[in-house]
Amino acid sequence: LKKNQDVNLGDMIRTKTKSIAVLALKSGSKLKLNENSAITLRTEKTAKKPESLFLNKGSVFISVLKTHLTKKTKKTKIKLVLKTRSAAMGVRGTKFFASFGKQANKSKRKDLWMCVNSGLVEVRTTHTKKSILVKAGEGVHVKEGTEDSEPKPLMWTKKLNWGFDSTKGDLTNKVEIEEAYTDLLD
């Protein structure tokens, strides 16, 4: 991609080693795709459906602006859905991070780690269809789409680089997902 280049629905955006892509979606949401990652743009937001993305590999930071939220009774409507092979995440105005982490065997890249910086994300595993709500400062581990950890506060999320604007500094994330989730992997 070149700076300010348009991308279309159905496009897969890939990053290589030592590269980052920051995308602004029509809805106002922003994505920061970390190195060695890939994401597919599936659908735009409509009045009846949320925006949809598919994380093919690697990791992504996503920011869904609260100014784009609408209230339906007391419950906030889902504005963006991030899907993976192991889970779907419904986003209601937030900043969150999702990652497959590093795994040598590509066929085993089904474990997903996710944490929330602000707002609320509903996580649903693909096999069990179990749904859990993850709040700001919490994270979960979804193992192969069949089981997940309970959301719990994770202090290391504050060390992640949540920035999306390169004019305000380096956007590189220096936190290794495996180190951060040692407590969940044990």
C-alpha positions in Angstrom: 0.0 0.0 0.0 1.0 3.6 -0.5 0.0 6.4 1.8 -3.6 7.4 1.3 -4.3 4.5 -1.1 -7.9 3.3 -1.1 -8.7 -0.4 -0.4 -11.8 -2.2 -1.3 -14.1 -4.7 0.4 -12.7 -8.2 -0.1 -9.1 -6.9 -0.1 -6.6 -8.6 2.1 -4.0 -6.3 3.6 -0.7 -8.0 4.6 2.3 -6.7 6.4 5.8 -8.1 6.3 8.6 -8.1 8.8 9.3 -4.6 10.2 6.2 -3.1 8.6 3.0 -1.7 10.0 -0.2 -0.6 8.2 -2.6 1.9 9.7 -6.0 2.0 8.0 -8.9 4.4 8.4 -12.3 2.8 7.6 -15.2 4.7 6.2 -17.0 4.4 9.5 -14.2 6.2 11.3 -12.8 3.1 12.9 -9.0 2.7 12.6 -6.8 -0.5 12.4 -3.2 -0.9 13.1 -1.9 -4.1 11.6 1.3 -5.3 13.2 4.2 -6.9 11.3 3.7 -10.3 9.7 -0.1 -10.0 9.9 -3.0 -10.1 7.4 -6.6 -8.9 7.6 -9.5 -9.0 5.1 -12.1 -6.2 4.8 -15.4 -8.1 4.6 -18.3 -5.6 4.8 -19.1 -2.0 5.4 -21.4 -0.8 8.2 -25.0 -0.4 7.2 -28.1 0.5 9.3 -28.7 -3.2 9.9 -25.3 -4.7 9.9 -22.0 -3.9 11.6 -18.7 -3.5 9.8 -16.9 -6.9 9.4 -13.2 -7.8 9.3 -11.4 -11.1 9.3 -8.0 -11.5 11.0 -6.2 -14.1 8.9 -2.9 -14.1 10.8 -0.8 -12.0 13.2 -2.2 -9.2 15.3 -4.2 -6.0 15.0 -5.1 -3.0 17.2 -8.6 -1.7 16.5 -10.2 1.6 17.5 -13.9 2.1 17.1 -14.8 5.7 17.9 -17.5 6.3 20.5 -18.8 9.2 18.3 -20.0 6.5 15.9 -22.1 4.7 18.4 -25.8 4.7 18.6 -27.8 3.7 21.6 -30.6 1.2 21.4 -32.5 1.3 24.7 -29.8 0.8 27.4 -27.7 -1.5 25.3 -25.0 -0.2 22.9 -25.3 -1.6 19.4 -22.4 -3.6 17.9 -20.5 -1.4 15.3 -17.8 -3.7 14.2 -17.2 -7.5 14.2 -13.7 -9.0 14.0 -13.7 -12.6 13.1 -10.9 -15.2 13.2 -10.9 -19.0 12.8 -11.5 -19.4 16.5 -13.7 -16.5 17.7 -15.8 -13.5 16.7 -15.6 -10.2 18.6 -18.4 -7.7 18.6 -17.2 -4.2 19.3 -19.2 -1.4 20.9 -16.9 1.6 20.8 -13.5 0.7 22.1 -9.8 0.1 21.6 -8.8 -3.5 21.6 -6.0 -5.8 20.6 -6.3 -9.3 19.1 -3.4 -11.7 18.3 -2.6 -15.2 17.3 0.9 -15.0 18.7 3.9 -16.8 17.3 3.4 -20.5 16.5 5.8 -22.5 14.3 3.1 -24.7 12.8 0.6 -22.7 10.7 -2.1 -25.3 11.1 -2.1 -24.8 14.8 -2.6 -21.0 14.7 -6.0 -21.2 16.2 -5.4 -19.9 19.7 -6.3 -16.2 20.0 -5.4 -13.7 22.7 -7.5 -10.6 23.1 -7.4 -7.6 25.5 -9.4 -4.4 25.8 -7.9 -1.0 26.4 -11.2 0.9 26.7 -14.8 0.1 26.2 -16.4 -3.4 25.9 -15.9 -6.3 23.5 -18.2 -9.4 23.3 -16.2 -12.5 22.4 -17.9 -15.6 21.1 -16.0 -18.9 20.4 -16.6 -20.5 17.0 -17.2 -24.1 18.3 -19.1 -23.5 21.6 -20.8 -20.3 20.6 -20.2 -19.3 24.3 -20.3 -15.5 24.6 -18.3 -13.5 27.2 -18.0 -9.7 27.8 -14.4 -8.4 28.2 -14.1 -4.9 29.8 -11.3 -2.3 29.7 -8.1 -3.6 31.3 -9.1 -7.3 30.9 -8.1 -10.0 28.5 -8.9 -13.5 27.5 -7.3 -16.5 25.8 -9.5 -18.5 23.3 -7.9 -21.9 22.8 -8.6 -23.3 19.4 -12.1 -21.8 19.4 -13.3 -24.4 21.9 -12.6 -23.0 25.3 -11.7 -19.6 26.7 -10.3 -18.2 29.9 -12.4 -16.0 32.1 -11.8 -12.3 31.5 -9.3 -11.0 34.1 -7.4 -7.7 34.6 -4.1 -7.7 32.9 -1.7 -5.0 33.8 0.6 -5.5 30.8 -2.1 -4.1 28.5 -1.0 -0.7 29.5 2.5 -1.5 28.0 1.1 -2.1 24.6 1.5 0.7 22.0 -2.1 1.8 21.5 -1.1 4.7 19.2 -2.5 5.1 15.7 -0.9 8.4 14.7 2.7 8.2 13.5 3.1 12.0 13.9 2.9 11.4 17.7 5.7 8.8 17.8 6.7 5.3 16.9 3.7 2.9 16.4 5.7 -0.3 16.8 4.4 -2.6 19.5 7.3 -4.0 21.6 5.3 -6.3 23.9 5.6 -10.0 22.9 2.3 -11.7 23.2 3.7 -14.9 24.7 5.5 -13.0 27.5 2.4 -11.0 28.2 0.1 -14.0 28.5 2.4 -16.3 30.5 -0.1 -16.4 33.3 -2.8 -17.7 31.0 -0.6 -20.2 29.2 0.5 -21.7 32.5 
